[in-house]
Amino acid sequence: MNAANAMNTMKAMNGMNAPQEWQDQVLAGPGGAMTDEVGVITGPLTLRTVAGSDGKVRFEIQYTDADEWYTLSGSPLPHGDPHALHTAALAAIRAGHGAQAPPVGS
């Protein structure tokens, strides 16, 4: 799935220091994405990145249209540029190989 097909939403909540959230569908590459809870997941996935008021960037991933969310291994990260980290996480998942949260500065 390319960027033109991906659902891309960004929600900025009202209020000071409120969380920001980005969410996209992504097709995992060979080897999928690594989660803390269930190990590797593959196929059509949805990545949600939340920049919290606590200064952390959290990455959650699910099988697209499933109810349960998992933690992308390596999450949470210290606050960097959350949109850039979301974009880097999407690229890592597309590449597969047990993708994890990108390092800060990606």
TORPA-4810 file (N, C-alpha, C, O; in nm, 3 decimals):
<nodes>
NODE_1_0.085_-0.117_0.000_0.000_0.000_0.000_0.089_0.123_0.000_0.180_0.134_0.082_M
NODE_2_0.064_0.216_-0.092_0.145_0.336_-0.097_0.074_0.451_-0.024_-0.038_0.437_0.024_N
NODE_3_0.144_0.563_-0.019_0.091_0.676_0.057_-0.042_0.725_0.000_-0.128_0.773_0.074_A
NODE_4_-0.060_0.713_-0.133_-0.185_0.758_-0.194_-0.303_0.674_-0.146_-0.415_0.724_-0.138_A
NODE_5_-0.279_0.547_-0.115_-0.386_0.459_-0.069_-0.404_0.462_0.082_-0.506_0.417_0.133_N
NODE_6_-0.308_0.515_0.151_-0.311_0.510_0.298_-0.409_0.612_0.354_-0.424_0.723_0.303_A
NODE_7_-0.474_0.569_0.462_-0.558_0.663_0.537_-0.464_0.738_0.630_-0.390_0.678_0.707_M
NODE_8_-0.469_0.869_0.623_-0.380_0.949_0.707_-0.464_1.050_0.783_-0.529_1.137_0.725_N
NODE_9_-0.461_1.035_0.913_-0.537_1.128_0.997_-0.446_1.185_1.104_-0.363_1.114_1.160_T
NODE_10_-0.461_1.308_1.130_-0.391_1.368_1.243_-0.494_1.441_1.326_-0.568_1.526_1.276_M
NODE_11_-0.499_1.408_1.453_-0.593_1.473_1.543_-0.514_1.553_1.644_-0.429_1.499_1.716_K
NODE_12_-0.540_1.681_1.650_-0.482_1.763_1.756_-0.594_1.796_1.852_-0.691_1.862_1.816_A
NODE_13_-0.582_1.750_1.972_-0.687_1.770_2.070_-0.679_1.912_2.126_-0.572_1.972_2.130_M
NODE_14_-0.791_1.963_2.169_-0.796_2.098_2.225_-0.726_2.101_2.359_-0.726_2.003_2.434_N
NODE_15_-0.665_2.214_2.388_-0.602_2.231_2.518_-0.451_2.229_2.507_-0.394_2.176_2.412_G
NODE_16_-0.389_2.289_2.605_-0.245_2.297_2.609_-0.185_2.162_2.647_-0.238_2.095_2.736_M
NODE_17_-0.078_2.122_2.584_-0.008_1.997_2.611_-0.096_1.874_2.589_-0.068_1.767_2.644_N
NODE_18_-0.201_1.887_2.510_-0.286_1.772_2.480_-0.215_1.681_2.381_-0.130_1.728_2.304_A
NODE_19_-0.247_1.552_2.382_-0.182_1.460_2.290_-0.215_1.491_2.144_-0.322_1.544_2.114_P
NODE_20_-0.123_1.456_2.056_-0.144_1.459_1.913_-0.139_1.315_1.865_-0.069_1.232_1.923_Q
NODE_21_-0.214_1.284_1.759_-0.223_1.146_1.713_-0.220_1.141_1.561_-0.285_1.221_1.494_E
NODE_22_-0.142_1.046_1.507_-0.137_1.019_1.365_-0.172_0.872_1.346_-0.133_0.788_1.426_W
NODE_23_-0.246_0.841_1.240_-0.286_0.702_1.216_-0.286_0.674_1.066_-0.343_0.751_0.988_Q
NODE_24_-0.221_0.564_1.025_-0.214_0.525_0.885_-0.224_0.375_0.870_-0.181_0.299_0.958_D
NODE_25_-0.282_0.333_0.759_-0.277_0.192_0.722_-0.147_0.169_0.647_-0.099_0.256_0.574_Q
NODE_26_-0.089_0.051_0.667_0.039_0.019_0.605_0.045_-0.132_0.581_-0.001_-0.210_0.665_V
NODE_27_0.101_-0.173_0.469_0.122_-0.314_0.441_0.263_-0.350_0.486_0.361_-0.297_0.434_L
NODE_28_0.272_-0.439_0.583_0.403_-0.477_0.638_0.483_-0.555_0.534_0.430_-0.639_0.462_A
NODE_29_0.611_-0.524_0.527_0.701_-0.597_0.438_0.735_-0.733_0.495_0.690_-0.767_0.605_G
NODE_30_0.814_-0.811_0.423_0.852_-0.945_0.470_0.916_-0.940_0.609_1.009_-0.864_0.632_P
NODE_31_0.865_-1.021_0.699_0.915_-1.022_0.837_0.833_-0.934_0.929_0.852_-0.938_1.050_G
NODE_32_0.739_-0.855_0.874_0.642_-0.781_0.953_0.697_-0.681_1.052_0.806_-0.627_1.037_G
NODE_33_0.616_-0.658_1.155_0.647_-0.563_1.262_0.647_-0.637_1.395_0.562_-0.722_1.420_A
NODE_34_0.741_-0.605_1.481_0.757_-0.669_1.611_0.674_-0.596_1.716_0.681_-0.474_1.730_M
NODE_35_0.594_-0.674_1.791_0.516_-0.618_1.901_0.565_-0.677_2.033_0.623_-0.785_2.037_T
NODE_36_0.540_-0.604_2.141_0.577_-0.653_2.274_0.488_-0.769_2.317_0.533_-0.861_2.386_D
NODE_37_0.361_-0.765_2.277_0.264_-0.860_2.330_0.260_-0.994_2.256_0.250_-1.098_2.320_E
NODE_38_0.268_-0.992_2.124_0.247_-1.116_2.047_0.359_-1.147_1.948_0.345_-1.238_1.866_V
NODE_39_0.468_-1.074_1.954_0.577_-1.097_1.858_0.544_-1.031_1.724_0.483_-0.925_1.719_G
NODE_40_0.586_-1.097_1.616_0.574_-1.038_1.482_0.430_-1.049_1.432_0.365_-1.152_1.446_V
NODE_41_0.381_-0.938_1.373_0.254_-0.941_1.301_0.282_-0.895_1.158_0.372_-0.815_1.133_I
NODE_42_0.203_-0.948_1.064_0.227_-0.924_0.923_0.097_-0.886_0.852_-0.011_-0.893_0.910_T
NODE_43_0.109_-0.847_0.727_-0.007_-0.817_0.645_-0.051_-0.673_0.656_0.028_-0.586_0.692_G
NODE_44_-0.179_-0.646_0.625_-0.232_-0.510_0.634_-0.246_-0.470_0.781_-0.316_-0.535_0.858_P
NODE_45_-0.178_-0.362_0.818_-0.173_-0.317_0.957_-0.214_-0.170_0.964_-0.217_-0.100_0.863_L
NODE_46_-0.245_-0.126_1.084_-0.271_0.016_1.110_-0.176_0.060_1.220_-0.169_-0.002_1.326_T
NODE_47_-0.102_0.167_1.193_-0.009_0.224_1.291_-0.072_0.352_1.345_-0.117_0.438_1.270_L
NODE_48_-0.073_0.362_1.479_-0.118_0.484_1.547_-0.001_0.534_1.630_0.056_0.460_1.711_R
NODE_49_0.034_0.660_1.611_0.142_0.724_1.686_0.080_0.835_1.770_0.009_0.922_1.718_T
NODE_50_0.107_0.832_1.900_0.050_0.931_1.992_0.163_1.004_2.062_0.247_0.942_2.128_V
NODE_51_0.164_1.136_2.047_0.258_1.221_2.119_0.186_1.270_2.243_0.099_1.356_2.235_A
NODE_52_0.220_1.214_2.358_0.149_1.242_2.481_0.195_1.366_2.553_0.304_1.417_2.529_G
NODE_53_0.111_1.412_2.641_0.144_1.528_2.722_0.255_1.497_2.823_0.310_1.587_2.886_S
NODE_54_0.287_1.366_2.837_0.395_1.325_2.927_0.532_1.333_2.862_0.633_1.298_2.924_D
NODE_55_0.537_1.379_2.734_0.665_1.393_2.666_0.711_1.268_2.596_0.825_1.263_2.549_G
NODE_56_0.628_1.165_2.588_0.664_1.040_2.522_0.588_1.024_2.391_0.476_1.073_2.377_K
NODE_57_0.651_0.955_2.296_0.586_0.919_2.171_0.561_0.770_2.175_0.655_0.691_2.187_V
NODE_58_0.433_0.731_2.165_0.395_0.589_2.173_0.348_0.541_2.036_0.280_0.612_1.962_R
NODE_59_0.387_0.418_2.003_0.349_0.356_1.876_0.263_0.234_1.907_0.305_0.143_1.979_F
NODE_60_0.143_0.234_1.851_0.051_0.122_1.868_0.020_0.069_1.729_0.012_0.146_1.633_E
NODE_61_0.004_-0.063_1.718_-0.018_-0.124_1.588_-0.124_-0.233_1.600_-0.136_-0.298_1.704_I
NODE_62_-0.201_-0.250_1.496_-0.304_-0.353_1.496_-0.320_-0.409_1.355_-0.280_-0.346_1.257_Q
NODE_63_-0.378_-0.529_1.348_-0.425_-0.576_1.219_-0.536_-0.480_1.179_-0.624_-0.450_1.259_Y
NODE_64_-0.534_-0.432_1.056_-0.633_-0.335_1.011_-0.774_-0.387_1.038_-0.807_-0.501_1.006_T
NODE_65_-0.855_-0.303_1.097_-0.995_-0.330_1.132_-1.013_-0.426_1.250_-1.125_-0.466_1.279_D
NODE_66_-0.906_-0.463_1.318_-0.918_-0.546_1.439_-0.952_-0.456_1.558_-0.944_-0.333_1.549_A
NODE_67_-0.989_-0.518_1.668_-1.021_-0.442_1.789_-0.899_-0.419_1.877_-0.889_-0.315_1.943_D
NODE_68_-0.807_-0.514_1.879_-0.695_-0.510_1.973_-0.575_-0.437_1.915_-0.536_-0.458_1.800_E
NODE_69_-0.517_-0.349_1.998_-0.394_-0.277_1.963_-0.278_-0.339_2.039_-0.294_-0.386_2.151_W
NODE_70_-0.160_-0.338_1.975_-0.037_-0.388_2.036_0.066_-0.275_2.040_0.055_-0.177_1.966_Y
NODE_71_0.164_-0.290_2.127_0.273_-0.194_2.136_0.382_-0.233_2.037_0.431_-0.346_2.040_T
NODE_72_0.420_-0.140_1.949_0.532_-0.164_1.859_0.658_-0.166_1.945_0.685_-0.072_2.020_L
NODE_73_0.735_-0.274_1.934_0.855_-0.288_2.018_0.944_-0.165_2.005_0.962_-0.110_1.897_S
NODE_74_1.000_-0.124_2.118_1.083_-0.004_2.124_1.007_0.120_2.167_1.066_0.225_2.190_G
NODE_75_0.876_0.107_2.179_0.790_0.218_2.221_0.772_0.212_2.373_0.769_0.102_2.429_S
NODE_76_0.761_0.326_2.439_0.760_0.463_2.392_0.902_0.518_2.374_1.000_0.461_2.422_P
NODE_77_0.908_0.631_2.304_1.034_0.701_2.282_1.026_0.838_2.347_0.918_0.894_2.364_L
NODE_78_1.143_0.894_2.385_1.143_1.033_2.430_1.089_1.121_2.317_1.106_1.089_2.199_P
NODE_79_1.025_1.228_2.351_0.963_1.317_2.253_1.068_1.371_2.157_1.161_1.439_2.200_H
NODE_80_1.053_1.341_2.030_1.130_1.404_1.924_1.029_1.478_1.839_0.939_1.543_1.892_G
NODE_81_1.043_1.468_1.709_0.941_1.520_1.618_0.844_1.406_1.593_0.876_1.316_1.515_D
NODE_82_0.727_1.406_1.657_0.638_1.290_1.649_0.591_1.258_1.508_0.575_1.141_1.474_P
NODE_83_0.567_1.360_1.426_0.525_1.331_1.288_0.638_1.266_1.210_0.614_1.172_1.133_H
NODE_84_0.760_1.313_1.227_0.875_1.251_1.160_0.895_1.108_1.210_0.928_1.019_1.131_A
NODE_85_0.876_1.084_1.339_0.889_0.948_1.393_0.779_0.858_1.338_0.804_0.741_1.310_L
NODE_86_0.657_0.910_1.323_0.548_0.833_1.264_0.584_0.793_1.121_0.566_0.678_1.082_H
NODE_87_0.633_0.889_1.044_0.673_0.862_0.905_0.784_0.758_0.899_0.782_0.670_0.813_T
NODE_88_0.882_0.768_0.989_0.992_0.671_0.994_0.942_0.532_1.034_0.990_0.432_0.981_A
NODE_89_0.846_0.526_1.127_0.790_0.397_1.167_0.716_0.332_1.052_0.726_0.211_1.031_A
NODE_90_0.640_0.412_0.975_0.571_0.358_0.858_0.670_0.298_0.759_0.647_0.189_0.707_L
NODE_91_0.779_0.369_0.734_0.881_0.320_0.641_0.943_0.190_0.691_0.966_0.097_0.613_A
NODE_92_0.969_0.184_0.821_1.027_0.062_0.879_0.932_-0.056_0.865_0.975_-0.167_0.834_A
NODE_93_0.804_-0.033_0.889_0.705_-0.142_0.878_0.692_-0.187_0.733_0.682_-0.307_0.707_I
NODE_94_0.693_-0.094_0.639_0.688_-0.131_0.497_0.808_-0.217_0.459_0.797_-0.307_0.375_R
NODE_95_0.922_-0.190_0.520_1.043_-0.269_0.492_1.036_-0.406_0.559_1.096_-0.502_0.510_A
NODE_96_0.965_-0.415_0.672_0.950_-0.542_0.743_1.069_-0.574_0.831_1.122_-0.487_0.899_G
NODE_97_1.110_-0.702_0.829_1.226_-0.748_0.907_1.207_-0.729_1.058_1.302_-0.696_1.129_H
NODE_98_1.085_-0.751_1.107_1.060_-0.733_1.250_1.073_-0.589_1.292_1.132_-0.560_1.396_G
NODE_99_1.017_-0.498_1.212_1.029_-0.354_1.236_0.994_-0.317_1.380_0.902_-0.373_1.440_A
NODE_100_1.070_-0.221_1.432_1.047_-0.169_1.566_1.034_-0.018_1.559_1.051_0.041_1.452_Q
NODE_101_1.004_0.045_1.672_0.996_0.191_1.678_1.129_0.250_1.631_1.236_0.200_1.666_A
NODE_102_1.122_0.357_1.551_1.246_0.416_1.499_1.321_0.490_1.609_1.261_0.539_1.705_P
NODE_103_1.452_0.497_1.596_1.529_0.575_1.694_1.497_0.724_1.681_1.465_0.771_1.572_P
NODE_104_1.506_0.796_1.791_1.484_0.940_1.788_1.588_1.000_1.695_1.705_0.962_1.697_V
NODE_105_1.544_1.096_1.614_1.633_1.158_1.517_1.616_1.097_1.379_1.685_1.137_1.285_G
NODE_106_1.524_1.000_1.366_1.499_0.938_1.235_1.426_1.032_1.144_1.397_0.997_1.030_S
</nodes>
